[in-house]
């Protein structure tokens, strides 16, 4: 199970390597944005949130 922590300018994924790759591929395929643009679009509060 992958744990995802997002802040305004940071994405932290915790899990097994193959799970993290799958999450990154999903993010990349659903959006043509850079990571910075993705994080701005999914603006999180100042503290970490778990998804």
Secondary structure as UniProt FT lines:
FT   STRAND          3..7
FT   TURN            8..9
FT   STRAND          10..14
FT   HELIX           17..30
FT   HELIX           35..41
FT   STRAND          49..50
//
